[in-house]
């Protein structure tokens, strides 16, 4: 329960409003922020939850003319032009500018907690039909996917089309040059190394796109008797290891723009080109996305010649960590299994298998964007946990 407001007053010659809560805590709100976020119909379109007030009309030096407390559940503010604004206690409390309150709100919005793993991964499993029919199971699936990075859905029908259903469950799938879904099987004149029977080294999919797909689904429709095992590794865990043991290598991989290319014909003809840092980091230097696919890394390399060998040395150390047995988890999909994983975090690969006169191994693949997944997760969280 949000505590009531004990007292409200203007500070800093009217540029700041201080709210004292009944639990003894206090919050400070800049008046320019309060005016920018006025909730009245003139300033805010509630049906769209969108601001109508434009920055052109905002005085960044605005001060409050009068602030009053109404029944401990909201404050009323009168501005110099006599415009009136009201702010509910619960709304204000959630938007407190204290470091603790901001961290709590960011955690609630983005669920940043991660559980790192190596070869000791206990692969989370949830029945496919439960995810399709039960909000609690869908919420558990998406929460685990966000936290661990990988979840196996079991018991789907071993036929094409199940991923389309899964896409509708979260919202929609991501269309790429390989189509809304794509078939991973041995193909003549393959336009992708995945469409062969050879070993696939650890990689993330589609770093050649400016915004690579955030989540990947692979549905096993047919599995070869020998070989074809799947392998995964936690790229964020590996990045942390590299940062600790060789900060210079980490700095090189998180700052060097690598050229990627993909040219061919599938859903349509394409000639895609992009630059990506193998380890994308946030403002704190923490890895937020891995962009590594050796197959589509271009022969063009747009860096000074003297930086080439140090880059390869750093990449080799990163790749050695990826392939270490202590970091690699191996499993074999069976027909009806759908592995769902974070394509920004989890690098995946495949052991080779024998080709035959007919298709011996068939997976259907699809992508979704994290924006779509997180949207569904927030909606389910509100519904399942009865959160406002």
Secondary structure as the mmCIF struct_conf table of DSSP 4:
data_model
#
loop_
_struct_conf.conf_type_id
_struct_conf.id
_struct_conf.beg_label_comp_id
_struct_conf.beg_label_asym_id
_struct_conf.beg_label_seq_id
_struct_conf.end_label_comp_id
_struct_conf.end_label_asym_id
_struct_conf.end_label_seq_id
HELX_LH_PP_P HELX_LH_PP_P1 UNK A 2 UNK A 4
STRN STRN1 UNK A 5 UNK A 11
HELX_RH_3T_P HELX_RH_3T_P1 UNK A 12 UNK A 14
TURN_TY1_P TURN_TY1_P1 UNK A 15 UNK A 15
STRN STRN2 UNK A 16 UNK A 21
TURN_TY1_P TURN_TY1_P2 UNK A 22 UNK A 23
BEND BEND1 UNK A 24 UNK A 24
STRN STRN3 UNK A 26 UNK A 30
HELX_RH_AL_P HELX_RH_AL_P1 UNK A 31 UNK A 36
TURN_TY1_P TURN_TY1_P3 UNK A 37 UNK A 37
BEND BEND2 UNK A 40 UNK A 40
TURN_TY1_P TURN_TY1_P4 UNK A 41 UNK A 43
STRN STRN4 UNK A 44 UNK A 45
TURN_TY1_P TURN_TY1_P5 UNK A 46 UNK A 49
STRN STRN5 UNK A 50 UNK A 51
HELX_RH_3T_P HELX_RH_3T_P2 UNK A 55 UNK A 57
TURN_TY1_P TURN_TY1_P6 UNK A 60 UNK A 61
STRN STRN6 UNK A 64 UNK A 70
TURN_TY1_P TURN_TY1_P7 UNK A 71 UNK A 73
STRN STRN7 UNK A 74 UNK A 79
TURN_TY1_P TURN_TY1_P8 UNK A 80 UNK A 81
BEND BEND3 UNK A 82 UNK A 82
STRN STRN8 UNK A 84 UNK A 88
HELX_RH_AL_P HELX_RH_AL_P2 UNK A 89 UNK A 94
TURN_TY1_P TURN_TY1_P9 UNK A 95 UNK A 95
BEND BEND4 UNK A 98 UNK A 98
HELX_RH_AL_P HELX_RH_AL_P3 UNK A 99 UNK A 110
BEND BEND5 UNK A 118 UNK A 118
TURN_TY1_P TURN_TY1_P10 UNK A 119 UNK A 120
STRN STRN9 UNK A 124 UNK A 127
HELX_RH_AL_P HELX_RH_AL_P4 UNK A 128 UNK A 133
HELX_RH_AL_P HELX_RH_AL_P5 UNK A 135 UNK A 148
BEND BEND6 UNK A 149 UNK A 149
STRN STRN10 UNK A 150 UNK A 154
BEND BEND7 UNK A 158 UNK A 159
TURN_TY1_P TURN_TY1_P11 UNK A 160 UNK A 161
HELX_RH_AL_P HELX_RH_AL_P6 UNK A 162 UNK A 170
BEND BEND8 UNK A 171 UNK A 171
HELX_LH_PP_P HELX_LH_PP_P2 UNK A 173 UNK A 173
STRN STRN11 UNK A 174 UNK A 174
HELX_LH_PP_P HELX_LH_PP_P3 UNK A 175 UNK A 175
STRN STRN12 UNK A 176 UNK A 176
TURN_TY1_P TURN_TY1_P12 UNK A 177 UNK A 178
STRN STRN13 UNK A 179 UNK A 179
BEND BEND9 UNK A 180 UNK A 181
STRN STRN14 UNK A 182 UNK A 184
BEND BEND10 UNK A 185 UNK A 185
TURN_TY1_P TURN_TY1_P13 UNK A 188 UNK A 189
BEND BEND11 UNK A 191 UNK A 192
HELX_RH_3T_P HELX_RH_3T_P3 UNK A 193 UNK A 195
BEND BEND12 UNK A 196 UNK A 198
STRN STRN15 UNK A 200 UNK A 203
BEND BEND13 UNK A 205 UNK A 205
TURN_TY1_P TURN_TY1_P14 UNK A 207 UNK A 208
BEND BEND14 UNK A 209 UNK A 209
TURN_TY1_P TURN_TY1_P15 UNK A 210 UNK A 211
BEND BEND15 UNK A 214 UNK A 214
STRN STRN16 UNK A 215 UNK A 222
BEND BEND16 UNK A 225 UNK A 226
STRN STRN17 UNK A 227 UNK A 227
STRN STRN18 UNK A 230 UNK A 234
HELX_RH_AL_P HELX_RH_AL_P7 UNK A 235 UNK A 245
HELX_RH_AL_P HELX_RH_AL_P8 UNK A 247 UNK A 253
TURN_TY1_P TURN_TY1_P16 UNK A 254 UNK A 255
HELX_LH_PP_P HELX_LH_PP_P4 UNK A 256 UNK A 256
STRN STRN19 UNK A 257 UNK A 265
BEND BEND17 UNK A 266 UNK A 268
STRN STRN20 UNK A 269 UNK A 277
BEND BEND18 UNK A 278 UNK A 278
STRN STRN21 UNK A 279 UNK A 281
TURN_TY1_P TURN_TY1_P17 UNK A 283 UNK A 284
BEND BEND19 UNK A 285 UNK A 285
STRN STRN22 UNK A 287 UNK A 290
TURN_TY1_P TURN_TY1_P18 UNK A 294 UNK A 296
STRN STRN23 UNK A 297 UNK A 297
BEND BEND20 UNK A 299 UNK A 299
BEND BEND21 UNK A 303 UNK A 303
HELX_RH_3T_P HELX_RH_3T_P4 UNK A 305 UNK A 307
HELX_RH_AL_P HELX_RH_AL_P9 UNK A 308 UNK A 322
TURN_TY1_P TURN_TY1_P19 UNK A 323 UNK A 323
TURN_TY1_P TURN_TY1_P20 UNK A 325 UNK A 327
STRN STRN24 UNK A 328 UNK A 331
TURN_TY1_P TURN_TY1_P21 UNK A 335 UNK A 336
STRN STRN25 UNK A 338 UNK A 342
TURN_TY1_P TURN_TY1_P22 UNK A 343 UNK A 345
STRN STRN26 UNK A 346 UNK A 350
STRN STRN27 UNK A 353 UNK A 353
BEND BEND22 UNK A 357 UNK A 358
STRN STRN28 UNK A 362 UNK A 368
HELX_RH_AL_P HELX_RH_AL_P10 UNK A 370 UNK A 385
TURN_TY1_P TURN_TY1_P23 UNK A 386 UNK A 386
#
